[in-house]
Amino acid sequence: MARKSKQKEMPATKNEAIDLPTAKDLMKQIAQKEAEKASEYMRRQSAADAEKKALMEKLSKPSGVSDAEALRRVVAIIQRAVSNGLTEVQVSRFPNSLCTDGGRAINNMEPGWENTLTGLPREMYLFWQRQLRAKGYRLRVQIVDFPKGMPGDVGMTLSWAAEQKS
């Protein structure tokens, strides 16, 4: 086995040339790095936009899930929440664009707000009406965030706690 010799790097002497890039070369390097960052950001933004579009496509169509399967899923969600001591659970969060009015009626708690739901949120509301309401479950639908002061996502929360009387 050959031994590598340990040599210390010696500082440059007066006679050695130091390769100092020009200011123009440095600016080119900075511009290249910025272009790479911008390109990566655009790639990620495009991927996020495509993912959001696919989700909107999925949420705007019927799920194809039978009431029996939906009920099985709801029971599992409720049992998990109850085992954690909860009396309610958010079962869905979706963009306000899945409401025909952008969530205005929900935000203002107007009668008939449920008629503004479309796609999967409407399917979930109708399922609650058919299968859960008569068993004492309540469904709270509300705007859950306000980006830039405007109504944002809508949340659906299923509750089974006893109603509080005033």
C-alpha angles and dihedrals in degrees: 000000000000118000119228113229116234108230123178116224108247120220114254114273126221092263097052118090116236114216101227114174118229120252088248091055090051091051089051090053091050091048090050092051091048091049090051091050092048091048092051091048091051091048091051092045091051091050091049091048091050090049091050091048091051091049092049089049090051095046094047093059130068113270096227089223115140121233089248092055092043090051091050090053093046092051090053092049093048094046091051091050093047091050086057092051096253126144096195140027134195104242099181143013119188141164116274088236086081087070116079090230099039092256096302096130092047091048091050093041090233120176110259094029088137089067089066093063118103136184120358095353089057090047090052092049092050090048090053089050093050102038113018111028095071089052092060100262117141127208119210115194118187145146105269102190139025112205110195088355094297127114110272132172123004121226128204114204123189115208134187101174118122112268114257114236117216 
